[in-house]
């Protein structure tokens, strides 16, 4: 029986399994394997599986898998978690992480790990929602008067008091989650767009809060992350 080392991490209750392909051999990332390792009763359990790989242009490249086996294009909370892991292992003050469509940088901020997410794009806007693309696709609802789409992440703004925004999240491929970093960024971008003003926002999710700042051309996401445990996962030969 072969065993693969893993690290379990979380950010505002959004939990991840990290497989570090920079230091160990990664098995075939089949849908069956992803579903097995992410399942909470028979596997380790998580919202997303994060796989680090070598990159010519960054400290690491990342692949992101939802717990239904599908692959995701971005994950702000996951980027903050692997940023912390890479900085702790390398001793660097900041690291770069390559996604399919962008390279982001992570560093330690005053209130946790900060990741420079890059640009967001508004792709559609109605009175009820704003569609945001930030590597992955989001629909931010201000009024839940339309059916929720199943082809993108969904954020529902449940309240706003000045610069403090409350949201609920349904992630494509993972379902209802306590937090979503790219969703917090999409929410801030949607509010900046509708209000016509760019300013730092505290985004409070069921699992905790993060701060989103910068601008729609370069969004900054900051909040606490932690390593919960490490172990070995057994896989068949």
C-alpha positions in Angstrom: 0.0 0.0 0.0 1.4 3.3 -1.1 1.1 6.4 1.2 1.1 10.0 0.2 1.8 12.9 2.6 -0.8 15.6 2.9 -1.4 18.8 4.9 -4.9 19.8 6.0 -5.5 23.6 6.2 -8.4 26.0 6.7 -9.3 29.6 6.1 -12.5 30.8 7.8 -13.7 27.2 7.9 -13.2 26.7 4.2 -11.0 23.6 4.4 -8.4 22.1 2.1 -6.1 19.1 1.6 -2.8 20.2 0.2 -0.6 17.7 -1.8 2.8 19.1 -2.3 4.1 17.8 -5.7 7.3 19.9 -5.1 8.5 17.3 -2.5 6.6 14.1 -3.3 5.2 12.1 -6.2 1.6 12.8 -6.9 -0.7 10.0 -8.0 -3.0 10.3 -11.1 -5.5 13.0 -10.3 -8.5 11.0 -11.5 -12.1 11.9 -10.5 -12.2 8.7 -8.5 -9.1 9.6 -6.5 -10.2 13.2 -5.9 -13.6 12.1 -4.7 -12.1 9.5 -2.4 -9.5 11.7 -0.7 -12.0 14.6 -0.2 -14.9 12.5 1.1 -15.4 13.3 4.8 -16.4 9.8 6.0 -14.1 7.4 4.0 -11.4 9.9 3.1 -9.8 12.9 4.8 -12.5 15.4 3.8 -12.4 18.9 2.5 -14.1 21.5 0.3 -11.2 21.6 -2.2 -8.1 19.6 -3.0 -5.0 21.8 -3.7 -2.1 20.2 -5.7 1.2 22.0 -5.9 3.4 21.4 -8.9 6.7 22.8 -10.2 6.5 26.1 -12.3 9.2 27.7 -14.4 7.8 31.2 -13.7 6.6 31.0 -10.1 7.5 29.4 -6.7 4.8 26.8 -7.5 1.8 26.1 -9.8 -1.5 25.0 -8.3 -4.3 22.8 -9.5 -7.6 23.0 -7.6 -10.2 20.3 -7.4 -13.7 20.5 -5.9 -14.9 17.6 -3.8 -17.2 16.3 -6.6 -14.1 15.7 -8.7 -14.4 18.7 -11.0 -11.5 21.1 -11.4 -11.7 24.8 -10.4 -9.8 27.7 -11.9 -9.3 29.8 -8.8 -9.6 29.7 -5.0 -8.6 32.8 -3.0 -8.7 31.0 0.4 -6.7 28.1 -1.0 -4.1 30.5 -2.4 -3.7 32.1 1.0 -3.3 28.6 2.6 -0.6 27.4 0.2 1.0 30.8 0.4 1.4 30.3 4.1 2.7 26.8 3.5 5.3 27.8 0.9 6.5 30.8 2.9 6.9 28.7 6.0 8.8 26.0 4.2 11.0 28.3 2.2 11.6 31.1 4.7 10.6 33.7 2.0 8.7 36.9 2.9 6.5 36.4 -0.2 5.8 33.8 -2.8 4.3 33.6 -6.3 1.7 31.0 -7.3 0.8 30.2 -10.9 -2.8 29.6 -11.9 -4.0 28.7 -15.5 -4.8 32.4 -16.4 -2.7 34.4 -13.9 0.1 34.4 -11.4 -0.6 35.7 -7.9 1.6 36.7 -5.0 1.1 35.9 -1.3 2.7 37.6 1.7 2.1 38.1 5.4 -0.1 41.1 6.3 -1.2 42.8 9.5 -4.3 40.5 9.7 -3.1 37.2 8.3 -2.1 36.1 4.8 -2.6 38.5 2.0 -2.8 37.4 -1.6 -2.7 39.7 -4.6 -5.5 38.2 -6.7 -5.1 40.2 -9.9 -8.0 41.7 -12.0 -11.7 40.9 -11.9 -14.0 41.5 -14.9 -17.7 42.4 -14.8 -19.4 40.1 -17.4 -23.1 40.9 -16.8 -25.1 43.2 -14.5 -28.8 43.4 -13.7 -30.8 44.9 -10.8 -30.6 41.6 -9.0 -27.1 40.4 -9.6 -23.6 41.1 -11.0 -21.5 38.4 -12.8 -17.8 38.6 -12.0 -15.0 36.6 -13.6 -11.8 36.4 -11.5 -10.2 33.3 -13.0 -13.4 31.5 -12.0 -17.0 32.7 -12.5 -19.2 34.1 -9.8 -22.8 35.5 -9.6 -23.3 38.0 -6.8 -26.9 38.4 -5.8 -28.3 41.5 -4.1 -31.8 40.2 -4.3 -32.5 36.5 -4.5 -35.4 36.8 -6.9 -33.8 34.6 -9.7 -32.9 30.9 -9.8 -29.4 30.2 -8.8 -27.1 29.1 -11.6 -25.2 25.8 -11.2 -22.4 26.6 -13.6 -20.6 29.1 -11.4 -20.1 30.1 -7.7 -22.9 32.0 -6.1 -22.7 34.7 -3.4 -25.8 36.2 -1.8 -25.4 39.5 0.0 -27.5 39.1 3.1 -26.7 42.4 4.7 -24.5 45.5 4.5 -23.7 48.1 7.1 -21.4 50.7 5.7 -18.1 48.8 4.8 -19.1 45.6 6.5 -20.8 43.1 4.2 -22.4 39.8 5.0 -22.7 37.0 2.5 -23.7 33.4 2.1 -22.0 31.1 -0.4 -22.8 28.2 -2.7 -19.7 26.9 -4.5 -19.9 25.1 -7.9 -18.7 21.6 -7.3 -18.6 21.9 -3.5 -22.0 23.1 -2.4 -22.7 25.3 0.6 -19.4 26.3 2.2 -18.6 28.5 5.2 -16.3 30.7 3.2 -15.0 31.5 -0.3 -12.0 33.8 -0.9 -12.6 34.4 -4.6 -16.3 34.8 -3.7 -15.4 37.5 -1.2 -13.4 39.3 -3.9 -16.2 38.9 -6.4 -18.6 40.4 -3.9 -16.4 43.4 -3.3 -16.0 43.9 -7.0 -19.8 43.8 -7.5 -20.3 46.3 -4.7 -17.6 48.6 -6.1 -19.3 48.4 -9.5 -22.8 49.1 -8.3 -21.9 51.8 -5.9 -19.3 53.5 -8.1 -16.7 53.7 -5.3 -13.7 51.5 -4.5 -12.8 51.1 -0.9 -11.7 48.3 1.5 -14.5 46.1 2.6 -14.8 43.5 5.4 -16.6 40.5 4.0 -18.2 38.4 6.7 -19.1 34.8 5.8 -20.5 32.1 8.0 -17.0 30.8 8.8 -15.4 34.2 9.5 -14.3 37.5 7.9 -11.7 38.7 5.4 -10.7 42.1 4.1 -10.9 42.8 0.4 -9.0 45.9 -0.8 -7.2 47.3 -3.9 -9.2 47.8 -7.0 -11.1 45.8 -9.6 -7.9 45.8 -11.6 -5.9 44.2 -8.8 -7.8 42.8 -5.8 -6.1 42.1 -2.5 -7.6 39.4 -0.2 -6.4 39.2 3.5 -7.4 37.0 6.4 -6.2 34.4 8.9 -5.3 30.8 7.8 -4.1 27.8 9.8 -2.6 24.4 9.4 -4.9 21.9 11.2 -2.9 18.6 10.8 -0.6 16.5 8.6 -0.7 12.9 7.8 -0.3 10.1 5.3 -3.1 9.0 3.0 -3.1 5.3 1.8 -3.7 4.6 -1.9 -3.7 1.3 -3.7 -0.8 0.3 -5.9 
